[in-house]
Amino acid sequence: MATGYNKSLLNYLLNRRDFVPGTELSAVLGVSTKTVSRIVKHVNEQSTNGMIIESQRGRGYRLNSSNYFAQRDLNAEAGKPGVLSSVERRDEIIKRLLITAPQQYRINDLWGKFYISESAIAVDVRTLRSMLAKFDLDLARSADVIWVSGTETDIRRAMASLLVTDDDIANGQFMHADHTVQQRDVAFVSHQLDLIEDLTHAQVPYPYSVNLFTHLYILIERFRGVGALIDEGEQGNADEALMEHHQEITQVCEKVIGNFDAYLGTALPRIEVYYLYQYLTSSRIDFAQLDPHEIPDDVRELTYELIDHVAEDPAFRTIDKQALFAHLSLHMKPLMNRLRNNIRVANNLLEQIKLEYPYLFSKVSDACRELERRHGLARIDDEELGFITVHFAQAVERAPMPLNLLLVCTTGLGTAQLLQAKIAKRFSGFNIVETVSSRNLAQTLAKYSDIDLVVSTVRLPDDVAAPTLVVSAMLTTEDQDRLEQEANRIRREAMGR
């Protein structure tokens, strides 16, 4: 019920008895007021016990304490030790099936201890089959025997996505029942990550470090689960040519897999070197010490197409395309490898990115769908779209969109023109459309449909059809701060409209 912004919002409202204005919550969370309303909607949609956060126009938001604590009790009950929900039961079964795939099990061996009906088992089987289908795996069944069928690559993709989370890694909670063995495995894998960084003279950044850790840990689990039954897979001539071209990276992979051979007391198949090579080349790691950094022509073309498509929107036309390309292309290069190698990177900030930049996220999504169509790319999932959106958001912050200002005073002359000179001197990024008298404000606003902010030296009516800000004609330091804050708020609203 409470993750990220949700948790911060709930914690803040827990300490307030009355309604809290949206503007106050916006300042506390560091997001726009529209994002606050989206967070509230998300919290309420997750509740099965009535509305958690109430809202009233003109007053703001208030926690419904009875519903909040009732929902919290329900969540605690679902996670009570000794009582497995249907989700937890399926997680336990799919973990066993994947780790030991393609080993076959009798239905009763997997479900017998749960004492559930045949119809409940049938629902579990359908659900697990649907979960596995996303990874091109099948939950095969013959009479009362069941097993996972598919390639080794797809089995490991499913394990990485379904069985290991960032929280598991942070808390040291993995798949092995023996805690001592588990800790020894964790220490060994961590040492191999350190070795990769030492040999490449580079740091493996988050979230790629999590991906690499998960891949290597799953290798141990798979060997312990099925040993010699691991499918050796197929490595084509093109793959061998790539590894030959990047000899230094290949040698790092061979060294690490050699260490796994010694640790597990076996000789792992050659394909494991290639699997690790795929993960390293699909991670954003600076291999400048190994190979001069180059952006391939296809990545260059795709990156510029993506930037041009998003920048067609008026809200994003001011971004510095060259500066954005310099950063985004470094992300797109391993992204293309991930698409080719069918490797997924988890994005734990995805929910917050969607809440903070919904409009920008949708434009990035539209642009990527167009790239997929034009170039026959594999689908770019939401996790990847979130990472790309952050690059664009940073570019927008570096080059904020210009705002159209209307300046107002009593006559439209004198003080408004003085204010115009002061704003022009102290700020960039403002387009002052006109200076007008307060009497002609409504008529002028009707003439211009794109006014972002009305800045006035006199008090204005509450029904002005645009955001307003009242300042002194001298534009004091406090006025300048308020103007900058309001401009930033409007720009954030534009990105998250």
N, C-alpha and C positions, 0 to 999 in steps of 0.2 A: 504493500500500500504506500510505502514511503521510500523513494529513492531519489537521489540527486536533488533537484529543485523542490520536488514534492516534500522531501523530508525537512528541508530548511523552512519551507512555508508552514508546514504543520507545527514544527517546533516553535516558530514565532507566534502563531495564532494561539498555541496552548497557553502562552503567558499573557494573553490579552482577553479581557472579559467582554468588551464591546466590539462593535464593528471597526475594522481597520481600513482606511481609505486605500484604494488601489495604488495611488501615487506613493504612499508610504511603503507598501509592499514592493513596489517597483524599485524604490531606492534601496531597500534592504537586500533584495535579491540581485540587484544590478542588472535588471532586465526591463523591457518595456511593459507598459500597462496591459497591452494586448497579450503579451506572453504570460503575465500573471493570470489573466482570465483563462488562457489555455491550460495552465498548470492546474487551476481550480477544476476545470472541466475534466482533466485527466484523473485527478484524485477522486472525484465523485463517480466517474465511470468505473473505477476499480472497486468501488464499494458494493457489497451485496447486502448492506444493512442500512440503506437510506443515504441521504445526502450528508456528506462529511463536512463540507464547507458551504455555508449559506451566503447568499449575496443579495444586496438591496441597492437599487439605483440611488446614487447620491450619498450612500452611507459606506459602502465598501463590502468587506468580507468578514465573516465570523465563524468560528469553529462550533459545530454542533457537537458538544462534548459527549452526550449520551450515545450518539451514533458512532463517534470516533472510538470510544472505549469498547463499545459492543463489537465493532469490526475488529479491533485489535485482539479482543478475546477470541473471536472466531479464527483469526489467523494463528494465534497461539495454539488453539485447540487442534487445528489442522496439522501443526508441526509437533504435536506432543509425542515424546518417545514411546515406542511400543505400538503406536497406532499408525499404520501405513495408509495413506490416501491412495486412490487409484493411480495418481501421477507418480507417487513414490514407488508403488508396486511395479509399474511399467518401467521406471528408471532402473530398478534393480534387475529386472529381467533382461532389458535390452543391453545393459552393461555386460552381463554374463554371455549373452549371445554374440556380442561384437568382439569381446576380448578373445573368445575361443573360436570364432568363425573360421571354417565352416563346420565345426563340430555339431553333431545332431543331438537333440534332446527329446525325451518323451514329454508330452504336455504335462503330465502329472509331476515330473521331476522339477519343472519350473514353477508351476502354479499350485501344486498340491498343498504346500504349507500355508497358503493364504486362505484356504477354505472358502472359496467363492464359487458361485454357480457357473454352469456351462455357458449361460448367456453372457455373464460378465467376462469370462475367458474369451468368448468370441469377440466382444467389444475390444478387449485388450489387443487381440491379434490384429483386428482391423486398424486400430490406432497405431500399433507398432509398424505395421506394413506401410501405412501412410507416412510415418516419420522416416522410415528407411528409404522410401521411394524418392525423397528429395535428394538423396545421395546416390541415386541409380542402383540401389540395392533392393533385393527382394527377400521377404520373409517367406521362405518356401515351406510347404507342409505336405506331408504324405501320411495319410491316416492320422495316427496320434504322435507323429514325429515332426519336429520343427527345427529349422536352422536358417542362418543368414547366408544368402548367396550373392556373390559379386566379386569385384576385383579387390586386390589388396589396397590399391590407392583409394578406392571409394570407402572401404571399411575404415581406413584410418581417418579419412575426412569426416565420416560419421562419428567416430570416437572423439575426434578433436572438438566437434561441435556439440555433441550430446553429453559427453561424459566428463569433460574437464572445463572448468570456468576460471576466470581470473581470481575469483574468491578462493577456489581450491588451491591455486598456486600461492596466493598471499598467505593462506592459513595452513599450508602444508597438508591439505586434505585431498588425498588422491584415491586411486582405485584399489590399492593393495591392502588386504586385510591385516597383514603382519606389519605393525607400526615400525618395528626395527628395520625390517627389509625396506619398507617405504622410505624411511629417512635416509638410509644408505643410498637408495636409488636417486633420491632427490639431490643429495650431495654430489653424487657422481655426475648427474646431468648438469648441475650448476657448474661443476668444474669444466665440463666440455664447452659450455657457453663462454666461460672465461678464456679457454684455450682458443676458441674461434676468434674472439676479440684480439687476443695477443697475436695470433698468426696473421690476421688481416689488418692489424694496426688500426682498428676502427671499433667504434662502439655500436652495439646492436640496440637501437632505440625501441621504446615501447611504441606500438603493441607487437612489433616483430619479434622482440625477445620472448614474449609469451608464446607466439606461434612456434618458434624454434624449440623452446623448452617443451611444449606440448608434443611436438613431433617426436623428439628424442625420447621423452618419457613413454609415449605410446609404443615406440619400437621395443622397449624393454617389456612392457605389458604383453604385447603381441607374441614376442618370443616365448615368454613364460606361459602364455595361454595355449599356444599351438606348436611352438618350437619349429621343427623341420617342416611343418605343414605350411609355413608362410609361402604364399605365392611369389615366385621370383619375378613375375611380370615380364614385360617386354621393353627393351630399350633399342630404339631404331638407330640407323646410321646417322640421321640428322642430330640426334641427341649426343651421340659420341663425338660428332664434329664440333658441337657447341662446347662440350667439356674439354676437347682438345684445344679449342681456341682460348679458353680461360683456364690454362693449366694451373695457375697459382691457386685459383678457387678450388679446382678439382683436387689438388694436393691437400688442401685443408680438409676437404670432405673425406678423403682417403685416410688421413691421420685420425680423424675423429671416429670413423667407423672401425678402424683398426683398434682403437681403444675399447669400443663396444665389444669387439670380438674377444679381447682379453678379459673384459669384465664378465661377459656371459659364458665364457669358456666354449666358444663355437666359432665357426667361420660364416658370417652372415653373407647372403648373396650380394653380388656386385651391384644389383639394382638399388641397394640401400645407399650407396655412394651417390647415385643419380638422384634419388629422392631428396637427400640432404642438399645436393647441388641446386635442385629446384627451389628449395626453401630459401637458400642463401641468395640466389639471384632474384627471388621474388620479394626480398626484404629491402628496405631503404637503408642500405649500408654503404658508406663511402669506401669504395675499393680503389681509391686513387693510388694507393701504394702498390696495388697489384696490376692495374691496367689504366691507362689514361682515360679520364672521364669523357665519354662522348654520348651525345643524345642521338640515337638512331633516327633516320629520316622519317620512318613511320610514326615514331613517338612525337617527333617535332611537328609533323603535320596534324596529328590528332590533337595535340595540346593547343595549337593555334586555332584549330577549328572549334574546340570547346570554348576557348576564351572569347572568340569572335561571336559565337552563338549567344553566350550569356550577356556579353557587352552590348548586344542589340537592344536590350531593355534600357529605357531612359534612366532607370535608377542606378545602372551600373556602367554607364558610358564613360565615366571619369576615371576608371581604374587604369593604372599604368600597366599596359599589356606586356611590355618587355620585362618589367620587374616581376609581374605575376608569372610569366613564362619561366623565368630563372628558377623560381621555387616549385611551381606546379609540375614542370617537366621532370624534375628529380623524383616526384611522386609518381608520375605517369609511367616512367620507365619500368619500375618493379610492378606497377599495377598491371601492365600488359603481360608481364611474365606470370603474374598470379592468375590472370584470366586464361592464359594458355595452359598453365599447370593445374588449373582447377583448385587453387588454394584460396581459402577464405581467411580474412583477418577480422577479428572481432573489434567492434567499436563501442566501447562502454559509454561514450558520450553521445551516442546517436540520439537518444531521447531528448537530451538537452539541446542538441543542435537543431532538431526539428522544431522544438518549442521556441527557440530564440530566433531562428532564421527560416521560418516556414516558406516565405515567398522565394528567398534565394535558393533554398533547398529544392523547391519545385522547378525553378529555372535551370538549375544544374541537372536535375533529373531529366527534364525535357531535352536538354542539350546532349546528354549521354545516350538517351534513347535514339536520338537522331544519328549519333556516331555509330551506334550498334547497327542501325539500319543501313547506313551508307557503306560501312566497312566490314560488315558481317562479323562483328565482335560478339563474344559471349556476353550474356546479360551482366551488367554492372549492378551489384546488389546495393541495398540501402546503406550497408556498413561502409562500402567504398564511397558512395555518394556523400555520406557525412564527412569523410576526410576531405574530399574535393571541395565541399561547401565551405569548410573552415579556411582553405586556401583563398577562396574568393572573398570570404568575409574579412580576412586580414587585408586583402588588397583594397577593399572598399574603405576600411578604416584608415588605411594609409593615404587614400585619395578620396575623401568624402565627396558625395554628390553635391553640386551647387544647389542652393536654395533660393527660391524667388521670394523676395521681401517687398512688402508694401509699407511705406513709412507714412505715419499719420501725425498731424498736429492740428491745432485749432484752425489755421488758415491754409495749410498746405505749403506755406513758404517758410521764411525765418527759421524756426526751431527744427522743422523737419529737414531742411537743407543742411543745417548745422549737424544734425544727427547723421545724415547721409555721409558727410565728409568724415566724421569720426569713425563710423562703421567701416568705410572704405579704407581708412588708414590702419585700423587695428585688426581687420579680418580679411581673409581671402575665402572664396567659396560662396559668397553671397552675391546674387544678382538683384540689385535694387530696381524694381520694375518702374516705380513711380512714387512721387511724394504727393499726398492728397490731404485735403481738409477733412476733419471728422464728419462734416455735414455731407460730403460726397462719398463717404466710404462704401456704403451699400451699392451705389451706382458703379463705382470703380470695380468692386469685387465681382459684380455681374458681368463686367466687360472682360475680366481675366479669369480663366478657369484653372490656372496653374499656380495660384499664390500659395506658398507653403507657410508663410508666417506674416502676421501683421504686427509691426513694431510701432508703438504709439507713445507720444509724450503726454497724452490725455487719457482719462478713463473712458473705456468703451462699453457699449451695451453688452449684455450677456449673450445675445443671439447673433453675434457676428459669425458669418459663415466661413471662418478660418481660424486656426490657432492664433492667439494674441499674446502680446507681451508688452507691459507698460514699463517704460524706462524714463530716466530724466534726459533732458536735451544735452546735458554734459556727458552722458554715457560714463558713469562712474565705474570704478573697478568692480563693484558689486553688480552693476548692470551688465558689464561685459561677461562676468562669470555666469549670470543667469541666461544671457543670450546664447552663450556657448553650450550650456546645459540643455536649453530648449532645442537648439539646432541638432545636438547629438540625439536627443529623444526623437525628433522628427525623422532623422536618418535611420535610426533603429526601427522605427515604425515602418519605414519604407521597405527595409529588408525583410521585415516580418509581417508584412501587410496581410 
